[in-house]
Amino acid sequence: MSETVGFRAGYVAIVGCPNVGKSTLMNRLIGAKISITSKKAQTTRHRVHGILTTDSCQYVFVDTPGFQTQHKNALNRVMNRTVTTALADVDLVLFVIEANRWRAEDREVLAKIPADTPILLIINKVDHLANRNTLLPFMAKLAEESNFAEIVPISAERSDRLDILLQVAEKYLPESAPIFDAEDLTDRSERFLAAELLREKLFRNLGEELPYGIAVEIERFEVEDNVRRIHAAIIVDKEAHKAIVIGKGGERMKRVASDARKDMERLFGGKVWLETWVKVKSGWADDERALRSLGYA
């Protein structure tokens, strides 16, 4: 396959402001839950690769954190650095915005994309439009904002027009042998994915009570006879946050762990035994050494 004439392969960064649907888009494109999602800003904190291989192309999608303009701490700086680094190493950028919404923050993200990298403007959430007739004027207005290679309206949540997006993106990738094996869905380890799935359930179950300084650390990950035994610590910034995460009688923690375990079993294709507990690491989000130990730096 490495000698296939006309085959294309390359890295495609998915960038945009928080909560525009970047992670949902990647998951729908590759057909598996690789990048976690929620309605909260900062859900994605790492650069995550999702791999899709077709008969003619291998797309290596790079899901990046939303560029942060708030919470000026070490975690914020690491996340923004992750976006900048990802943009320097890709063949194509999918710049995702929401339908009929163009903000100063979008311009700020756009300005950080290298000028020599082709940009597809992806207008997401078109299914939310009350009047579809407003879409064409909105696209015409955005065409004046930058020299976008093409503009593609989609609905990631409904997987609408994602086939069109792939056809368009393929044209901008270089002729190349595949970068990864055709069966690969991500270059991230199961250990990393387990931590991310647990963090997603914390985001989804805690809602407005979610402490900003929350993270997950996998302390043990063992596999035997297709059974995964996972010991995970939930890291919070303050002692008062432990009660929020655990919930009355431990019910919230049980629900979070149960939801995460089910997603892990679906993704890994085997039985998962998951044990969770809460640890306090005061100031971890502004501590470069703590960030490195948690895999952020």
C-alpha positions in Angstrom: 0.0 0.0 0.0 3.0 2.3 0.6 3.6 2.3 -3.1 0.0 3.1 -4.1 0.1 5.8 -6.8 -2.3 8.7 -6.1 -2.9 7.9 -2.5 -3.0 10.9 -0.2 -2.2 11.3 3.5 -1.7 14.2 5.8 -2.4 16.0 9.1 -5.6 18.1 9.4 -6.0 20.4 12.4 -9.4 21.1 13.7 -9.3 24.5 15.3 -11.8 27.1 16.6 -13.1 28.8 19.7 -14.4 26.7 22.6 -17.7 24.9 22.2 -18.0 25.2 18.4 -18.1 21.4 18.0 -14.5 20.5 17.2 -14.4 17.2 19.1 -17.9 16.1 18.0 -16.8 16.7 14.4 -13.7 14.5 14.8 -15.6 11.7 16.5 -18.2 11.7 13.7 -15.6 11.8 11.0 -13.7 8.8 12.3 -16.7 6.9 13.6 -15.5 6.4 17.2 -15.4 8.4 20.4 -11.7 9.5 20.6 -12.1 13.1 21.7 -14.4 13.9 24.7 -17.2 16.3 24.4 -19.4 18.5 26.7 -21.0 21.9 26.7 -18.2 23.2 29.0 -15.3 25.3 27.8 -11.9 23.5 28.2 -13.3 20.1 27.7 -10.5 19.3 25.2 -7.1 20.1 26.9 -4.8 17.9 24.8 -3.9 17.5 21.2 -5.7 14.3 20.1 -5.2 12.5 16.8 -8.1 10.7 15.2 -7.2 8.6 12.1 -9.5 7.8 9.2 -8.3 5.7 6.3 -10.3 5.3 3.1 -9.4 3.6 -0.2 -7.8 6.8 -1.5 -6.8 8.8 1.5 -5.6 8.8 5.2 -6.7 11.8 7.2 -5.0 12.3 10.5 -7.3 14.7 12.3 -5.7 16.8 15.1 -8.4 17.9 17.6 -7.0 20.9 19.6 -8.2 22.8 22.7 -10.3 25.8 22.0 -7.9 28.8 22.2 -8.2 30.2 25.7 -8.6 33.9 26.5 -9.6 33.4 30.2 -8.1 31.7 33.2 -4.5 33.1 32.8 -2.5 30.3 34.4 0.0 27.6 33.4 -2.7 25.2 32.2 -4.1 28.0 29.9 -0.6 28.7 28.5 0.0 25.0 27.9 -3.3 24.6 26.1 -2.6 27.6 23.9 0.9 26.4 23.1 -0.7 23.0 22.1 -2.8 24.8 19.5 0.1 26.9 18.2 2.3 23.8 17.9 -0.4 21.8 16.1 -0.9 24.5 13.5 2.8 24.6 12.6 2.8 20.9 11.7 -0.3 20.3 9.6 -1.2 20.2 5.9 -4.7 21.6 6.2 -6.7 23.5 8.8 -10.5 23.0 9.4 -11.4 26.3 11.0 -14.8 25.6 12.8 -17.3 28.3 13.7 -21.0 28.3 14.5 -23.6 29.1 11.9 -24.5 32.8 11.7 -22.0 33.6 14.5 -18.8 35.5 13.8 -17.0 37.0 16.8 -13.9 38.9 17.7 -12.6 35.6 19.3 -13.0 33.9 15.9 -10.8 36.5 14.2 -8.3 36.0 17.0 -8.0 32.3 16.3 -7.9 32.9 12.6 -5.0 35.3 13.0 -2.9 32.5 14.6 -3.2 30.1 11.6 0.0 30.2 9.5 -0.6 32.1 6.3 0.8 29.4 4.0 -1.6 26.7 5.3 -4.8 26.1 3.4 -7.9 26.8 5.5 -11.3 25.2 5.0 -13.9 27.3 6.8 -16.3 24.9 8.4 -19.7 26.4 9.4 -21.1 24.0 12.0 -24.5 23.7 13.6 -26.4 24.7 10.5 -29.2 22.5 11.8 -29.7 25.1 14.6 -30.6 27.8 12.1 -34.2 28.9 12.3 -34.0 30.2 8.7 -31.7 28.4 6.3 -32.0 31.4 3.8 -29.6 33.3 6.1 -26.8 30.9 5.4 -25.7 32.1 1.9 -25.4 35.8 2.9 -23.4 34.7 6.0 -21.1 32.7 3.8 -20.6 35.6 1.4 -19.8 37.9 4.3 -17.2 35.5 5.6 -15.6 35.0 2.2 -14.4 38.7 2.6 -12.8 38.0 6.0 -10.0 35.8 4.7 -8.7 33.9 1.7 -10.4 30.6 2.7 -9.7 27.7 0.3 -13.3 26.7 0.5 -16.3 27.2 2.8 -18.3 24.1 3.9 -21.5 24.2 5.9 -22.2 21.1 8.0 -23.9 19.7 11.1 -21.4 17.6 13.0 -24.0 16.4 15.5 -26.2 15.0 12.7 -23.2 13.9 10.5 -24.8 16.1 7.7 -22.5 16.8 4.7 -19.4 15.2 6.3 -19.0 13.2 3.2 -18.7 16.4 1.2 -16.2 17.8 3.8 -14.0 14.7 3.3 -14.1 15.0 -0.5 -13.1 18.6 -0.3 -10.3 18.0 2.3 -8.7 15.2 0.4 -7.8 17.6 -2.5 -5.6 19.6 -0.2 -3.6 16.7 1.3 -0.3 15.7 -0.3 0.3 12.4 -2.2 1.8 10.1 0.3 1.9 6.6 1.7 -0.2 6.1 4.8 1.3 7.6 8.0 -0.4 5.0 10.3 -1.8 1.5 9.9 -5.2 1.4 8.2 -6.8 -0.1 11.3 -5.6 2.6 13.6 -8.2 5.1 15.0 -5.8 7.1 17.2 -2.2 7.3 18.3 -3.3 7.8 21.9 -3.0 4.9 24.4 -5.9 3.2 26.1 -4.6 4.7 29.4 -4.9 8.2 28.0 -8.4 7.5 26.6 -9.6 6.1 29.9 -8.6 9.3 31.7 -10.3 11.4 29.1 -13.6 9.4 29.2 -13.6 9.7 33.0 -13.0 13.4 32.8 -15.8 13.8 30.3 -18.3 12.2 32.7 -17.2 14.6 35.4 -17.9 17.5 33.1 -21.3 16.1 32.1 -22.4 15.1 35.6 -21.2 18.1 37.6 -22.7 20.7 35.4 -22.5 24.2 36.8 -20.9 22.9 40.0 -17.8 21.7 38.0 -14.7 23.1 39.7 -12.3 24.7 37.1 -9.3 22.9 38.6 -10.2 19.3 38.0 -8.2 16.6 36.2 -7.8 12.8 36.1 -4.7 10.8 36.7 -4.6 7.0 35.9 -2.4 5.5 38.6 -2.7 1.9 37.5 -3.8 0.3 34.2 -3.6 -3.5 33.9 -4.9 -5.8 31.2 -5.4 -9.5 31.7 -7.5 -11.8 29.5 -9.2 -8.7 27.9 -10.2 -7.4 31.3 -8.9 -3.9 32.1 -8.4 -3.0 35.8 -8.1 0.8 36.0 -7.3 2.8 39.2 -8.0 6.5 38.6 -7.5 9.5 40.8 -9.7 12.6 40.3 -7.6 15.7 41.0 -9.3 18.8 42.5 -7.7 22.1 43.6 -9.4 22.5 46.9 -10.6 20.3 49.8 -14.1 21.8 49.4 -14.3 20.4 45.9 -14.1 16.8 47.1 -17.7 16.8 48.4 -18.9 18.3 45.1 -17.3 15.5 43.1 -18.3 12.7 45.5 -21.9 13.8 46.0 -24.4 12.9 48.7 -23.6 9.4 49.9 -21.1 9.0 47.1 -23.9 8.8 44.5 -22.4 11.3 42.1 -19.1 9.5 42.1 -20.8 6.2 41.5 -22.7 7.6 38.5 -19.6 9.2 37.0 -17.6 5.9 37.3 -20.5 3.8 36.0 -21.0 6.0 32.9 -17.2 6.2 32.2 -16.8 2.4 32.6 -19.6 1.7 30.0 -17.9 4.1 27.5 -14.6 2.4 28.1 -16.0 -1.1 27.5 -17.5 0.1 24.3 -14.3 1.7 23.1 -11.9 -1.0 24.3 -14.1 -4.0 23.4 -13.8 -5.7 26.7 -14.7 -5.8 30.4 -13.5 -2.9 32.6 -13.1 -2.8 36.3 -12.8 0.8 37.4 -11.9 2.2 40.8 -12.0 6.0 41.4 -11.1 8.3 44.3 -10.6 12.0 44.8 -7.2 13.7 45.6 -6.5 17.3 46.5 -3.5 19.0 44.7 -3.8 22.6 45.6 -2.7 24.9 42.7 -2.0 22.1 40.2 -3.4 24.1 37.3 -0.7 26.7 37.8 2.2 24.3 38.6 4.3 23.4 35.6 5.7 20.2 37.3 2.2 19.1 38.3 1.0 19.6 34.7 3.9 17.5 33.4 3.0 14.7 35.8 -0.6 14.8 34.5 0.5 14.7 30.9 -0.3 18.3 30.0 3.2 19.6 29.3 
